[in-house]
């Protein structure tokens, strides 16, 4: 079993402190740097923890003001669980069209921010956050709030559902170079104002990702079959009788 992501440990500690009243409802959490020092983790790890707490309804992030504890402890859930395959397909459909639209509407400051996120993706501790920022910049550059909200909600699922997190970890940690190349192709198409190429580059990115998810799923299934076969072999083997 893969090692649990570090930011979940921070989430557990902060939730415990909220429940014990150390951070009461309405109070502001310490600054990012202070939390990083307290929990002995990187600032990107703290940002991931804050995103998870926000998705769970424990905190509210107010731009320019800070992170505040809320009184809403309930997490909105869907009636049926969403798989990593379903999420990836939905992201491909929505984000490919967002990229196509962004190619026609993006402005120079957004292009610069998009390029910076590519640089940040090269740094292991910043890669996941930079990946999300890259997609969010594209969404916002469409000037369509419905698209922005849709992509933000898809990312919330990506970052809050344990099964989806585990599935993505299996493939993303093995393809950093491919991920960077794919995002670079998306950036270049958008920078060239080529909507068709931007759409295709985004589709190519998600096509590789979903195929990697299938490959990882098949590998796990084969490992489980092999494990059960070995258990059965050990149970019914008579090799000890022939010695």
N, C-alpha and C positions, 0 to 999 in steps of 0.2 A: 504494500500500500504506500502511495506517495506521501512524503512528508507534508503535513498540513501547512498551508501558506502562512507566513509569519504574521500578516496583517490580521488574520482571524484571532490570533492570541491577543493582539491589542484590542480588537473589538470586544472580546470576552471581558477583558479587564475594565474597559471603559463602561460597558453595560453594567458590570457589577458595581462600579463606583456610582453610576447613575441610580441604580436600584437602592443602594445604601444611603443615598442622599448626599453623597460627597459633592456631586454636581446636581443640584435640585432643578426641577422644571423651571425654565426661564433663564437659568444661569448660562453664562458663556464658558465654553471649554477653553483651556489654556491655548496659547498660540502654538502653531504647528512646530516651531523649533523647540519650544519647551516640552511638548509632548514627545518629540523625537528623543530628546535628552533623557526624559523620565523613563521611557520604555526601552531605551537603548536600541533604537531602530533608525532607519533612514527616514527622511522627510517624505519621499514617495510612498513608503510603507504606511505612514500616518495618513496620507491622502487617501490611500486605498481603504483604510479602516474607516475614515470619515464617510466615504462614499457608501460603504456597507451599512453604517449606522443610519445614514440618511434614507437608504432604501428600506431599512427596517422600521423607519418612522421614529427613531430615537432622538435624532437631532435635525435641525434645519440650518442650512448654510445660507447666510445672508451676505451677499457680495458687499465687500467694503466694511462690514461690521464684525463678522466672525461666525463661529459655529455655536448655536444655541440648543440647549436641551428642550425637547418638546414633551407634551403630555400625551402624545399619541403613540402608544406602544404596539398598536396593531399593524400588521403588515398586510397590505392588499395581496390577495392570492387569486389565481385563476382556478376555475372549476376543475380543469384537467391539467396535469403536469405537462410542461413543455420540454421537449428533448433538445439536445444540442443540434440535432439535424434540422428540426423545425425552426429553431432560432436562426441558424445559419442560412437556411433558405429564405426566410423572411428578410434577413439583413441584406442578402444578395439582391432581392427584388427592390427593396426600398432604397438602399444605398447606391445601387448602380444608377438609378434614375436621379438621385440627388447629385451624384458626380457629373452626370450629363448636364443637369441644369446649372450646377456650379461653374462648369466650364464657360458658360455664357454670362454669368453674373458676378463671379468672384472679383475682388478688388486687390490692388497691390499689397496693402497691409496684410490681408488674409493670405495671399500667396507667400509673403515673407514668413508668416506664422506657420504656414503649412511646411515650408522648407525647413524651418527650425525644428519642427516636430520630427522630421526625418533625421536630423542630426542627433536629437535626443534619443531616438530609437536605437542608436548605436551603443548607448550606454546601458548595460544590463539592468541597473537599478531604476532606470527611467523608462525602459522600453514599453512596459504595459501602459503606463500613464500616457506616454507619448503616442502610442497607438490609438488610444481612445480620443486624445486631443485632436489627432489628425482627422478622424472621422467626424468629430463634432465641428471642427472648423469648416469642413466641406458642407455639413448640414446647415450651419448658420449662414454660409455664403450664398445659399439658395434664396435667401430673403423670404422664406416660407416657414412660418411658425409651426404649421402642422407637420411639416417634414422634420423640423428640429425636434419637436416633441416626440414624434414617432421613433426617431433614431435614439434619443435619450432614453426612452422607455425600453428599447431593445437592449441598450447597453446596461441598463439596470438589471435586466434579467441575466445578462452575460456575467455581471459581477456579483449577483446575490444568490443564484440558485446553485447549491452545492454540486449537483450532478453535472450541470453545465460547466461550472468552474473546473471540475475534475477532468471532464472530457477535453476542454480546451487546453488544459495544462499538459495533457498527454501529447498534444501535437504542436503547440506553440513553442514549447521549450526546445523542440528538436528542429525548428525551422526559422531561426532568427534571421539568417542571411536571406532566405527566400522571402520572408515577410518584408524585409527592407527593400528588396528588389521590386516586389509587387507594389509596395506603396510608392516607390520612386516612379514606377511606370504610371501610376494614377496621377501623381503630382505633375509629371511632364505633360500628360494629356490635357490636364486642366490648365496648366500654364500656357499651353499652345492653343487654348480656346477650342479644343477639338472635342465636342460633346460625344460623338460616336466612339472615339478612342477612349475617352474617360469611362464611358459605360462598359466597354469591352474590358478595359483594364481592371475595373472593379469586379466584373463577372469572373475574370480569370483568377483574381485573388480568392474569391469565395469558392470557386470551383475546386481550387487546390485544397482549400481548407476543409471542405466537406468530404472530399475524397480521402484526406488524411484522417478525418474522424471515422470514416468507414473502415479504413485500414487498421486503426487503433482498436476499433470495436471488434473486428474479426480476430485480431491478435489475442485480445482478452478472452474471446469465446473459445479459441483453440487452446489457450492455456488452461481454461476451466475444464474443457473436455479431457485434456491430458492429465490434469490433477485427479479427476474422478476416475479415469481409467487406471491410474496408478494405485488409487485406493482400492478399487475392485480387484486388481491383480494381486495386491498384497493380502486381501481377504480370502481369495479362493486359490491362491498358489499352492501347489503341492510339491514345490521344488525341495522343501525341507525333508520330504518323505523319501526322496530319491538319493539322498546323500548317504 
